[in-house]
Amino acid sequence: MEIPKKLPEFKGYTVDLRLKQFRKIDHKNMKITFIDFDSKEGKRLLAGYSNIMPS
């Protein structure tokens, strides 16, 4: 049985490299925001995230 791993976070978003998306959960309003890497906002976030990723 594989142990679940915590996904990385960037600017308040959870980064899911497998699904290629950023996700943010707003617990107060019970809302989840999904941003695909290939969207305009996703590309902007991904560029910033790529700058801090270890090589």
TIKOLVEX-657234 format. One record per atom (N, C-alpha, C, O): chain; atom name; residue in one letter; x, y, z; residue number from 1. Coordinates in Angstrom, 2 decimals. Atoms other than C-alpha are relative to their C-alpha. Last residue first. Layout:
! TIKOLVEX-657234
<ch->A; at->CA; aa->A; u->X; v->Y; w->Z; i->NUM> $
...
//
This chain:
! TIKOLVEX-657234
<ch->A; at->N; aa->S; u->-0.43; v->0.64; w->1.26; i->55> $
<ch->A; at->CA; aa->S; u->16.18; v->21.26; w->-10.42; i->55> $
<ch->A; at->C; aa->S; u->0.20; v->-1.48; w->0.16; i->55> $
<ch->A; at->O; aa->S; u->0.56; v->-2.16; w->-0.79; i->55> $
<ch->A; at->N; aa->P; u->-1.38; v->0.49; w->-0.01; i->54> $
<ch->A; at->CA; aa->P; u->14.18; v->22.54; w->-7.46; i->54> $
<ch->A; at->C; aa->P; u->0.33; v->-0.73; w->-1.29; i->54> $
<ch->A; at->O; aa->P; u->-0.54; v->-1.37; w->-1.90; i->54> $
<ch->A; at->N; aa->M; u->-0.12; v->1.46; w->-0.07; i->53> $
<ch->A; at->CA; aa->M; u->11.02; v->24.41; w->-8.36; i->53> $
<ch->A; at->C; aa->M; u->1.46; v->-0.41; w->0.05; i->53> $
<ch->A; at->O; aa->M; u->2.29; v->0.15; w->-0.67; i->53> $
<ch->A; at->N; aa->I; u->-0.38; v->0.40; w->-1.36; i->52> $
<ch->A; at->CA; aa->I; u->11.08; v->28.14; w->-7.54; i->52> $
<ch->A; at->C; aa->I; u->0.15; v->-1.51; w->0.16; i->52> $
<ch->A; at->O; aa->I; u->0.57; v->-1.98; w->1.22; i->52> $
<ch->A; at->N; aa->N; u->-1.18; v->-0.73; w->-0.46; i->51> $
<ch->A; at->CA; aa->N; u->11.14; v->29.56; w->-11.09; i->51> $
<ch->A; at->C; aa->N; u->0.46; v->-0.44; w->1.39; i->51> $
<ch->A; at->O; aa->N; u->1.62; v->-0.25; w->1.74; i->51> $
<ch->A; at->N; aa->S; u->-1.19; v->0.62; w->0.62; i->50> $
<ch->A; at->CA; aa->S; u->8.75; v->26.88; w->-12.34; i->50> $
<ch->A; at->C; aa->S; u->1.29; v->0.67; w->0.48; i->50> $
<ch->A; at->O; aa->S; u->2.34; v->0.02; w->0.55; i->50> $
<ch->A; at->N; aa->Y; u->-0.28; v->1.24; w->-0.74; i->49> $
<ch->A; at->CA; aa->Y; u->6.12; v->28.14; w->-9.87; i->49> $
<ch->A; at->C; aa->Y; u->1.27; v->-0.67; w->-0.54; i->49> $
<ch->A; at->O; aa->Y; u->2.07; v->-1.20; w->0.22; i->49> $
<ch->A; at->N; aa->G; u->-0.52; v->-0.36; w->-1.32; i->48> $
<ch->A; at->CA; aa->G; u->6.25; v->31.64; w->-11.32; i->48> $
<ch->A; at->C; aa->G; u->0.39; v->-1.23; w->0.80; i->48> $
<ch->A; at->O; aa->G; u->1.41; v->-1.23; w->1.49; i->48> $
<ch->A; at->N; aa->A; u->-1.29; v->-0.66; w->0.23; i->47> $
<ch->A; at->CA; aa->A; u->5.88; v->30.35; w->-14.89; i->47> $
<ch->A; at->C; aa->A; u->0.64; v->0.40; w->1.33; i->47> $
<ch->A; at->O; aa->A; u->1.84; v->0.21; w->1.52; i->47> $
<ch->A; at->N; aa->L; u->-0.99; v->1.04; w->0.25; i->46> $
<ch->A; at->CA; aa->L; u->3.15; v->27.94; w->-13.74; i->46> $
<ch->A; at->C; aa->L; u->1.39; v->0.60; w->-0.24; i->46> $
<ch->A; at->O; aa->L; u->2.40; v->0.03; w->0.18; i->46> $
<ch->A; at->N; aa->L; u->-0.36; v->0.63; w->-1.28; i->45> $
<ch->A; at->CA; aa->L; u->1.14; v->30.79; w->-12.23; i->45> $
<ch->A; at->C; aa->L; u->1.11; v->-1.03; w->-0.20; i->45> $
<ch->A; at->O; aa->L; u->2.04; v->-1.10; w->0.61; i->45> $
<ch->A; at->N; aa->R; u->-0.66; v->-1.02; w->-0.82; i->44> $
<ch->A; at->CA; aa->R; u->1.22; v->32.77; w->-15.50; i->44> $
<ch->A; at->C; aa->R; u->0.45; v->-0.59; w->1.33; i->44> $
<ch->A; at->O; aa->R; u->1.58; v->-0.37; w->1.76; i->44> $
<ch->A; at->N; aa->K; u->-1.34; v->-0.20; w->0.57; i->43> $
<ch->A; at->CA; aa->K; u->0.48; v->29.67; w->-17.59; i->43> $
<ch->A; at->C; aa->K; u->0.78; v->1.03; w->0.82; i->43> $
<ch->A; at->O; aa->K; u->1.98; v->0.88; w->1.04; i->43> $
<ch->A; at->N; aa->G; u->-0.82; v->1.16; w->-0.34; i->42> $
<ch->A; at->CA; aa->G; u->-2.46; v->28.82; w->-15.31; i->42> $
<ch->A; at->C; aa->G; u->1.43; v->0.14; w->-0.50; i->42> $
<ch->A; at->O; aa->G; u->2.37; v->-0.22; w->0.21; i->42> $
<ch->A; at->N; aa->E; u->-0.41; v->-0.16; w->-1.40; i->41> $
<ch->A; at->CA; aa->E; u->-3.88; v->32.33; w->-15.61; i->41> $
<ch->A; at->C; aa->E; u->0.90; v->-1.14; w->0.44; i->41> $
<ch->A; at->O; aa->E; u->1.85; v->-0.94; w->1.20; i->41> $
<ch->A; at->N; aa->K; u->-0.81; v->-1.21; w->-0.10; i->40> $
<ch->A; at->CA; aa->K; u->-3.91; v->32.07; w->-19.42; i->40> $
<ch->A; at->C; aa->K; u->0.52; v->0.21; w->1.42; i->40> $
<ch->A; at->O; aa->K; u->1.70; v->0.46; w->1.62; i->40> $
<ch->A; at->N; aa->S; u->0.79; v->-1.23; w->0.06; i->39> $
<ch->A; at->CA; aa->S; u->-5.16; v->28.47; w->-19.36; i->39> $
<ch->A; at->C; aa->S; u->0.94; v->1.20; w->0.14; i->39> $
<ch->A; at->O; aa->S; u->2.10; v->1.05; w->0.52; i->39> $
<ch->A; at->N; aa->D; u->0.00; v->-0.56; w->1.35; i->38> $
<ch->A; at->CA; aa->D; u->-2.79; v->25.57; w->-20.21; i->38> $
<ch->A; at->C; aa->D; u->-0.92; v->1.21; w->-0.17; i->38> $
<ch->A; at->O; aa->D; u->-1.03; v->1.74; w->-1.27; i->38> $
<ch->A; at->N; aa->F; u->-1.31; v->-0.56; w->0.36; i->37> $
<ch->A; at->CA; aa->F; u->-1.93; v->24.81; w->-16.56; i->37> $
<ch->A; at->C; aa->F; u->-0.04; v->0.70; w->-1.37; i->37> $
<ch->A; at->O; aa->F; u->0.67; v->1.68; w->-1.57; i->37> $
<ch->A; at->N; aa->D; u->-0.83; v->0.89; w->0.81; i->36> $
<ch->A; at->CA; aa->D; u->-5.61; v->24.33; w->-15.74; i->36> $
<ch->A; at->C; aa->D; u->1.30; v->0.70; w->-0.39; i->36> $
<ch->A; at->O; aa->D; u->1.32; v->1.91; w->-0.63; i->36> $
<ch->A; at->N; aa->I; u->-0.64; v->-0.75; w->1.09; i->35> $
<ch->A; at->CA; aa->I; u->-7.02; v->26.47; w->-12.94; i->35> $
<ch->A; at->C; aa->I; u->0.91; v->-0.96; w->-0.74; i->35> $
<ch->A; at->O; aa->I; u->1.91; v->-1.43; w->-0.19; i->35> $
<ch->A; at->N; aa->F; u->-0.93; v->0.79; w->0.79; i->34> $
<ch->A; at->CA; aa->F; u->-9.55; v->24.82; w->-10.59; i->34> $
<ch->A; at->C; aa->F; u->0.57; v->0.90; w->-1.10; i->34> $
<ch->A; at->O; aa->F; u->-0.19; v->1.57; w->-1.80; i->34> $
<ch->A; at->N; aa->T; u->-0.39; v->-0.62; w->1.26; i->33> $
<ch->A; at->CA; aa->T; u->-11.28; v->26.81; w->-7.85; i->33> $
<ch->A; at->C; aa->T; u->1.04; v->-0.87; w->-0.68; i->33> $
<ch->A; at->O; aa->T; u->2.04; v->-1.24; w->-0.06; i->33> $
<ch->A; at->N; aa->I; u->-1.30; v->0.45; w->0.47; i->32> $
<ch->A; at->CA; aa->I; u->-13.08; v->24.92; w->-5.08; i->32> $
<ch->A; at->C; aa->I; u->0.24; v->0.65; w->-1.36; i->32> $
<ch->A; at->O; aa->I; u->-0.61; v->0.58; w->-2.25; i->32> $
<ch->A; at->N; aa->K; u->-0.26; v->-0.14; w->1.43; i->31> $
<ch->A; at->CA; aa->K; u->-15.92; v->26.57; w->-3.15; i->31> $
<ch->A; at->C; aa->K; u->1.40; v->-0.50; w->-0.32; i->31> $
<ch->A; at->O; aa->K; u->2.34; v->-0.26; w->0.44; i->31> $
<ch->A; at->N; aa->M; u->0.18; v->1.34; w->0.56; i->30> $
<ch->A; at->CA; aa->M; u->-17.49; v->25.86; w->0.26; i->30> $
<ch->A; at->C; aa->M; u->0.17; v->0.01; w->-1.53; i->30> $
<ch->A; at->O; aa->M; u->-0.69; v->-0.47; w->-2.26; i->30> $
<ch->A; at->N; aa->N; u->1.09; v->-0.06; w->0.98; i->29> $
<ch->A; at->CA; aa->N; u->-17.74; v->29.59; w->1.05; i->29> $
<ch->A; at->C; aa->N; u->-0.27; v->-1.33; w->-0.68; i->29> $
<ch->A; at->O; aa->N; u->-1.09; v->-1.41; w->-1.60; i->29> $
<ch->A; at->N; aa->K; u->1.07; v->-0.85; w->-0.52; i->28> $
<ch->A; at->CA; aa->K; u->-15.70; v->29.40; w->4.28; i->28> $
<ch->A; at->C; aa->K; u->-1.21; v->0.00; w->-0.94; i->28> $
<ch->A; at->O; aa->K; u->-2.35; v->-0.11; w->-0.49; i->28> $
<ch->A; at->N; aa->H; u->0.81; v->0.75; w->-0.96; i->27> $
<ch->A; at->CA; aa->H; u->-13.60; v->26.43; w->3.15; i->27> $
<ch->A; at->C; aa->H; u->-1.20; v->0.82; w->0.49; i->27> $
<ch->A; at->O; aa->H; u->-2.26; v->0.26; w->0.76; i->27> $
<ch->A; at->N; aa->D; u->0.52; v->-1.04; w->-0.88; i->26> $
<ch->A; at->CA; aa->D; u->-12.30; v->28.21; w->0.04; i->26> $
<ch->A; at->C; aa->D; u->-0.98; v->-0.69; w->0.95; i->26> $
<ch->A; at->O; aa->D; u->-2.14; v->-0.92; w->0.61; i->26> $
<ch->A; at->N; aa->I; u->1.24; v->0.32; w->-0.71; i->25> $
<ch->A; at->CA; aa->I; u->-10.23; v->25.51; w->-1.62; i->25> $
<ch->A; at->C; aa->I; u->-0.34; v->1.15; w->0.94; i->25> $
<ch->A; at->O; aa->I; u->0.47; v->1.54; w->1.78; i->25> $
<ch->A; at->N; aa->K; u->0.11; v->-0.76; w->-1.24; i->24> $
<ch->A; at->CA; aa->K; u->-7.65; v->26.46; w->-4.24; i->24> $
<ch->A; at->C; aa->K; u->-1.35; v->-0.32; w->0.62; i->24> $
<ch->A; at->O; aa->K; u->-2.38; v->-0.27; w->-0.05; i->24> $
<ch->A; at->N; aa->R; u->1.30; v->0.06; w->-0.68; i->23> $
<ch->A; at->CA; aa->R; u->-6.53; v->24.16; w->-7.03; i->23> $
<ch->A; at->C; aa->R; u->0.07; v->0.81; w->1.28; i->23> $
<ch->A; at->O; aa->R; u->1.07; v->0.79; w->2.01; i->23> $
<ch->A; at->N; aa->F; u->-0.09; v->-0.64; w->-1.31; i->22> $
<ch->A; at->CA; aa->F; u->-3.75; v->24.53; w->-9.63; i->22> $
<ch->A; at->C; aa->F; u->-1.40; v->-0.07; w->0.60; i->22> $
<ch->A; at->O; aa->F; u->-2.39; v->0.10; w->-0.12; i->22> $
<ch->A; at->N; aa->Q; u->0.87; v->-1.09; w->-0.42; i->21> $
<ch->A; at->CA; aa->Q; u->-3.83; v->22.13; w->-12.54; i->21> $
<ch->A; at->C; aa->Q; u->0.38; v->0.52; w->1.39; i->21> $
<ch->A; at->O; aa->Q; u->0.99; v->-0.18; w->2.20; i->21> $
<ch->A; at->N; aa->K; u->-0.38; v->-1.26; w->0.64; i->20> $
<ch->A; at->CA; aa->K; u->-1.82; v->19.70; w->-14.63; i->20> $
<ch->A; at->C; aa->K; u->-0.98; v->1.12; w->0.33; i->20> $
<ch->A; at->O; aa->K; u->-1.57; v->1.75; w->-0.54; i->20> $
<ch->A; at->N; aa->L; u->1.21; v->-0.48; w->0.69; i->19> $
<ch->A; at->CA; aa->L; u->-3.60; v->16.53; w->-13.45; i->19> $
<ch->A; at->C; aa->L; u->0.22; v->1.32; w->-0.71; i->19> $
<ch->A; at->O; aa->L; u->-0.67; v->1.81; w->-1.41; i->19> $
<ch->A; at->N; aa->R; u->0.58; v->1.13; w->0.74; i->18> $
<ch->A; at->CA; aa->R; u->-0.29; v->14.82; w->-12.59; i->18> $
<ch->A; at->C; aa->R; u->-1.23; v->0.44; w->-0.79; i->18> $
<ch->A; at->O; aa->R; u->-1.39; v->0.06; w->-1.95; i->18> $
<ch->A; at->N; aa->L; u->-0.74; v->0.18; w->1.25; i->17> $
<ch->A; at->CA; aa->L; u->1.46; v->18.08; w->-11.65; i->17> $
<ch->A; at->C; aa->L; u->-0.59; v->-1.13; w->-0.84; i->17> $
<ch->A; at->O; aa->L; u->-0.52; v->-1.09; w->-2.07; i->17> $
<ch->A; at->N; aa->D; u->0.12; v->1.41; w->0.37; i->16> $
<ch->A; at->CA; aa->D; u->-1.17; v->18.93; w->-9.05; i->16> $
<ch->A; at->C; aa->D; u->0.65; v->-0.19; w->-1.37; i->16> $
<ch->A; at->O; aa->D; u->0.05; v->0.08; w->-2.40; i->16> $
<ch->A; at->N; aa->V; u->-0.51; v->0.24; w->1.34; i->15> $
<ch->A; at->CA; aa->V; u->-0.20; v->22.22; w->-7.40; i->15> $
<ch->A; at->C; aa->V; u->-0.06; v->-1.50; w->-0.28; i->15> $
<ch->A; at->O; aa->V; u->0.59; v->-2.30; w->0.40; i->15> $
<ch->A; at->N; aa->T; u->-0.61; v->1.32; w->0.00; i->14> $
<ch->A; at->CA; aa->T; u->-2.33; v->23.23; w->-4.41; i->14> $
<ch->A; at->C; aa->T; u->0.40; v->-0.29; w->-1.44; i->14> $
<ch->A; at->O; aa->T; u->-0.39; v->-0.07; w->-2.35; i->14> $
<ch->A; at->N; aa->Y; u->0.57; v->1.07; w->0.83; i->13> $
<ch->A; at->CA; aa->Y; u->-2.94; v->26.96; w->-4.60; i->13> $
<ch->A; at->C; aa->Y; u->0.73; v->-1.31; w->0.25; i->13> $
<ch->A; at->O; aa->Y; u->1.94; v->-1.31; w->0.50; i->13> $
<ch->A; at->N; aa->G; u->1.31; v->0.40; w->-0.51; i->12> $
<ch->A; at->CA; aa->G; u->-2.29; v->29.53; w->-1.88; i->12> $
<ch->A; at->C; aa->G; u->-0.69; v->-1.09; w->-0.79; i->12> $
<ch->A; at->O; aa->G; u->-1.76; v->-1.56; w->-0.41; i->12> $
<ch->A; at->N; aa->K; u->0.89; v->-1.16; w->-0.06; i->11> $
<ch->A; at->CA; aa->K; u->0.54; v->31.21; w->-3.78; i->11> $
<ch->A; at->C; aa->K; u->-1.42; v->-0.38; w->0.42; i->11> $
<ch->A; at->O; aa->K; u->-2.39; v->0.15; w->-0.13; i->11> $
<ch->A; at->N; aa->F; u->-0.61; v->-1.21; w->0.57; i->10> $
<ch->A; at->CA; aa->F; u->2.21; v->27.84; w->-4.45; i->10> $
<ch->A; at->C; aa->F; u->-1.06; v->1.09; w->-0.03; i->10> $
<ch->A; at->O; aa->F; u->-2.12; v->0.92; w->-0.64; i->10> $
<ch->A; at->N; aa->E; u->0.86; v->-1.18; w->0.03; i->9> $
<ch->A; at->CA; aa->E; u->1.54; v->24.55; w->-2.65; i->9> $
<ch->A; at->C; aa->E; u->0.79; v->1.19; w->-0.55; i->9> $
<ch->A; at->O; aa->E; u->2.00; v->1.29; w->-0.35; i->9> $
<ch->A; at->N; aa->P; u->-0.62; v->-1.30; w->-0.27; i->8> $
<ch->A; at->CA; aa->P; u->3.10; v->21.12; w->-3.14; i->8> $
<ch->A; at->C; aa->P; u->-1.03; v->1.14; w->-0.09; i->8> $
<ch->A; at->O; aa->P; u->-2.09; v->0.99; w->-0.71; i->8> $
<ch->A; at->N; aa->L; u->-0.34; v->-0.73; w->1.22; i->7> $
<ch->A; at->CA; aa->L; u->0.98; v->17.97; w->-2.91; i->7> $
<ch->A; at->C; aa->L; u->0.61; v->1.35; w->0.35; i->7> $
<ch->A; at->O; aa->L; u->0.29; v->1.92; w->1.39; i->7> $
<ch->A; at->N; aa->K; u->0.57; v->-1.35; w->0.01; i->6> $
<ch->A; at->CA; aa->K; u->1.12; v->16.00; w->0.32; i->6> $
<ch->A; at->C; aa->K; u->0.46; v->0.69; w->-1.27; i->6> $
<ch->A; at->O; aa->K; u->1.65; v->0.73; w->-1.56; i->6> $
<ch->A; at->N; aa->K; u->-0.95; v->-1.10; w->-0.14; i->5> $
<ch->A; at->CA; aa->K; u->1.90; v->12.35; w->-0.33; i->5> $
<ch->A; at->C; aa->K; u->-0.75; v->1.32; w->-0.03; i->5> $
<ch->A; at->O; aa->K; u->-1.79; v->1.45; w->-0.68; i->5> $
<ch->A; at->N; aa->P; u->0.33; v->-1.24; w->0.71; i->4> $
<ch->A; at->CA; aa->P; u->-0.34; v->9.34; w->0.24; i->4> $
<ch->A; at->C; aa->P; u->1.02; v->1.09; w->0.30; i->4> $
<ch->A; at->O; aa->P; u->1.55; v->1.18; w->1.40; i->4> $
<ch->A; at->N; aa->I; u->0.36; v->-1.07; w->-0.94; i->3> $
<ch->A; at->CA; aa->I; u->1.45; v->6.20; w->1.50; i->3> $
<ch->A; at->C; aa->I; u->-0.31; v->1.26; w->-0.80; i->3> $
<ch->A; at->O; aa->I; u->0.49; v->1.66; w->-1.65; i->3> $
<ch->A; at->N; aa->E; u->-0.81; v->-1.21; w->0.14; i->2> $
<ch->A; at->CA; aa->E; u->1.42; v->3.36; w->-1.05; i->2> $
<ch->A; at->C; aa->E; u->-0.53; v->1.08; w->0.95; i->2> $
<ch->A; at->O; aa->E; u->-1.73; v->1.28; w->1.07; i->2> $
<ch->A; at->N; aa->M; u->0.85; v->-1.18; w->0.00; i->1> $
<ch->A; at->CA; aa->M; u->0.00; v->0.00; w->0.00; i->1> $
<ch->A; at->C; aa->M; u->0.89; v->1.24; w->0.00; i->1> $
<ch->A; at->O; aa->M; u->1.81; v->1.36; w->0.81; i->1> $
//
